[in-house]
Structure formats: C-alpha cells, structure tokens
Amino acid sequence: MKTEVSDYMRSYEAAYETHVPQGLWMTVRLDGRGFTTFTKKGDRFEKPFDIAFHEAMLATVDSLMNCGLEIRLAHTQSDEISLVVSPDEESFGRRVVKILTVLAGQASAFFSSHFDEICVFDARMLALPDSERVSQYLLWRQEDAHRNALSAYAYWALREEGLSARSASKKLEGASRSQKNELLFERGINFNEVPEWQKRGSCVVWETFLKEGFNPKTKEVVFADRRRLVEKRHLSMKDDFRDEVEAWLRP
C-alpha cells in the first residue's frame, strides 16, 4: 500500500517536471516581489535610486554565484537579477523547478538577512541555445534598465515639484524618450550624467588570477590559478557590450 501511494503521488510530481536539455544555457531572472512597497517604507532609500540598495543586490548576486551552481555571469538592475548558468551544469538533473526554487530561496534568504526583514524573490527561466542569444538577452535587460531609469528620474522630478503619484504618472503617460529627457533638462538634470549603474545595471563575473604561494618542500615561491568575483559597474553598450558578454561567458 505504501509503495502504491508513493508511486501514485510521484506520478503527479512528474507531471510538472521539466528538464533543460544538455547544451542549452539556463538563464534565470529573479525579481523582487512587492519591492515597490518595501522601498517606500519611511525614508530608508533615496529616490529614484539608492546606492545602499544596489550594494545589497550585488552582495546577493555574490552569494548566488557561490551557491554551488556554475553561474558564468550575472546582471542586476533595480530589483532584478539575471543569472547565466553554464550549459554544462548537471546539478539536480537540470530540473527547472529545483534550480528555480534553490536560486529564489537563496536570494530571498540572503537579501532578507541583509535588511533584517522578510523579502521575497520569484524566478523564471529561459533556456537559450547559444552564447549569442544570451548576449542578446542581457542587452535586452540593459536596455530595460535604461528605459526604467529615465522614467524613474522623470517621475521623481515631478513628485519633487509636488505632484501626486497619480498626477506624475498621468503626465508621463505616452511621453517619448526625448520628451522625458527634455523634462529633466528643464529641471537641471542631464540624464547623460546619471551614474552608469543606474542606467545600465551592473555585472558580476568570474576572473582568473595567479595567486602566490610557498612550497615548504622545495622552498620555492609557486603560483596557482584561482578565481574571484569581479563587479563591473561601468558597462559598455550595444555591440561592445555583446562582445564583453561573449568573453565573460567563456569558461
């Protein structure tokens, strides 16, 4: 009876199991759930961007890249994180539900402990066929960061003039990129001078370096290859960014 029930229940579990085929890049995007409410509490964060919040997101990325999966690189902007998992990663039999839940759980736990408050990330996955598609995906997220940053600056410029949230949103409804830039320029803000991490996000990548050591048997100085995480807060754009991503994806 016990075996029958076990097999019966596992058949229901299996109905929702998806495995990513070998050779495909697993690109996972994590988004903060309800972070708009979280960031509005009191005067905890500066508007439209807060460096302490971005530092917390980068620290969360570092923890994810050290969680046991072979993650080649990550990109973070606003309250989202994109992780590029190696096509050779074998963990959990490449089961989508396991990978998503582990990464979302790791991000949620780390970020919550950072602010001593419950914060939750959700997760989704794109299985991409090659590094070219991965670079296109990351360029898309970078462009999304730029679009959102421009809108955020325009919105908060209006809010600082006394407009309500509803009125500011209404005024920007249907506004083009050039119109938003002009709105900011009229108020003394040159969007071109906004910090790059706000407009394009930041990447975290692995870097190989030579670590010096000492061999007590031979009494010689020796060197060994080691890896460390490096934050890239000044990202290139368009084709240059795609070229950088291609280089970072190589093992």
N, C-alpha and C positions, 0 to 999 in steps of 0.2 A: 504494500500500500504506500509506504514511504517513498519507494523508488518511483512508483507510478505518479504520485503527486509532484515529485521533484521534476521528472521528465515533462509532465504536463505544464508546470509553471515555467520551466526553462524554454518551452516552445513559444510561450508568449514573449519572453525576453528576446528570443532570437528574431522575432518578427520585426523588431525595431533596430536590429544591429546592422550597421554599415561599416564596411572595412575599406579603407583607401588603398587602391592597388599600388604595388611597388612601383617606384619611379616617378610618382606624382608628388609635387610639392604640396605639403599641407600648410595652408595659410590660415591662421586663426586670428579673428578680430574680437577683442574684448571691449565691451562698452560698460561704462558706469551706469548702474540702474538707479534712477532717481537722483542723479548727481546735481541737477539744477536746484532741487530743494536743499541738498546737502551744502552746496556752495553759497546759498543765500542766507544761511543761518548767521545772524549777527553781522559783525564786521570782520569775520575771520579772514576773508580773502579780498584782495584788491580786484577791481573790475577795470577792464574786461579780462585781464589775465593776471595771475599771481605766480610769482617765481617759486614760492614755497610749495604750491600745489604741483607745479611742473616737476620740481625736485622729487616730490613724493611719487609721482608717476614714473620717473626714471628709476628710482630706488625699487619700485615694484617690478619694473622691467628687469632689473638686475637679478632680482630674486627668481623670476620666471626663467631666465636664461641659465640659472644654476639649479633648476628643479629636477634634472635628470634626463630631460629630452634634449636631443641635438637640435637646438634652435640656432640657425645661422645668423639671423639678424632680427632686429625689432625696430618698429617705428611707433612713436607716440605723439599724439596731438590732442589738445583739450582733454577729454576724459576717456579717450580710446587708446588701445594698444593693439598693434598688428604684429604677430609673431610668424616668422617663416621657419617652418620645421623641415629638416633635411628629408629629401626623398628616400634616403636610406634608413631612416628611423624605423626600428622594429618594435618599439615598446607597445604593449597592450595589443599586439597583433594588428596595429594600425586601426584599431576600433575608434570610430569617430566619437561615440558617446563617452568613452573613457578619457580620451585626450582632451575633449572639451571640458568635462567636469573637473579633471585634475587641474587644468590651467585656470579655469574660472575660480575654482576653490582656492588655489594658491594666491591668485591676485586679490581675491576678496579678503582672505585672512591677513595677508601682509599689509594691504592698504588700511584695513580696519585697525590693526595693531599700531600703525603709524600715527593715526589720529585718535586712537582710543575711542572709536565709535564704529558701530556696525555699518559697513559699506559693502555693496554687492556688485559684482560684475557678471554680465551674461556673456555668452560666447557663441560664435558661429564659425563655420569652416568653409573655405574654398579649396578644392583640390585642383591645382593648376598643372598643366602638362610640362612646362619648361621654365627656365630662368627668365626668358623674355617676358612671359606672361606675369611672372612675379614682379619684375621691374615695372611693368605697366600698372599692376595693381598698386604698388607703392607710390608711383607717380600720381595715380588717381587719389590716393589718400592725402598726398601732399597738396594737390590742387584743392581738395576739400578743406584742408586746413586753412589755405589762403582765403578761400571764399568765406568760410566761417569767421575768420579773424576780421576781415573787412566789415562784415555785417555786425559783428560784436562791437567793434570800435564805433561804428556809426550809431548803433543803438544806444550805447552808453554815453556818447556825446550828447544825444538828445535827452537822455534821462538826467544828465547833469544840468541841463537847462531847465529842468522842472517838469518835463513831460512825463506822463504816467506810462507804465509799461504798455498798456493798450494803445495809447496815442503814438508812442515811439514806434511800435511795431506797425501801426497803420500807416504812418508817414513813410516808412521804408518799404512798404508793400509794393512790389513791382519795380523798385528802383534798380537801375543798371549799375554795373561796377563803376563806371566813370562818374555816375551821379553820386554814389557813396563816397568816392574819392574826393569829389568836389565839395560835398557836405563837410568832410573832415578838414579839407584845406581851408575852407572859410572859417573854421574854428581853430585854426592854428596848428592842425595836426597833419604832418606829411606821412602818409601811410608807408611810403618807401623807406622811411627811417625807423619804422617799428622793428623791434628785435626779431631776428630771423626765426628763432624757435617758436615765436608766436604765429608767424605767417606760414611756416613750412613744417613745424614739428621738429623732433629730434630723433636720431637713430642711435641704437646701441649695437655694436658689432664686436666680433672677436678679433683680437690682434695677436700675432705670434711674435715673441721676442726671445732674445737669448738671456738666460739667467746664469749669472756667475756662481760657481760653487767651488768646493775644495775637496780633492780626493786624498783622504788621510793615508791611504796605502802608498800612492805614488808621490805624495807631497806636491801635487801639481794643481794648478788652477784649471778647472774644467767649465765647459759651458753646455747648457742643455736648452732645448726648445721648450718654451712654456706659453700658455695662453692667458690673456687677460681681457676684460671687457673695457671697451673704449666708447665714450659718449661723443656723438657727432652732433653738435648744436648749430653748426653752420653748414647747411645742406645746399648743394648745387640745385639747379633747376633743369627741367626738361631733359634733353639728350645727355647732358653732363651728369644729371642725377641718375639716369638709367645706367650709364656706364659705371658709376660708383657702385650701384646696387649689384650689377653683374660681378664686379670684382669682390664685393663683400660676400657674395653667395658661394664663392669657391671654397672648398674645404681646406 
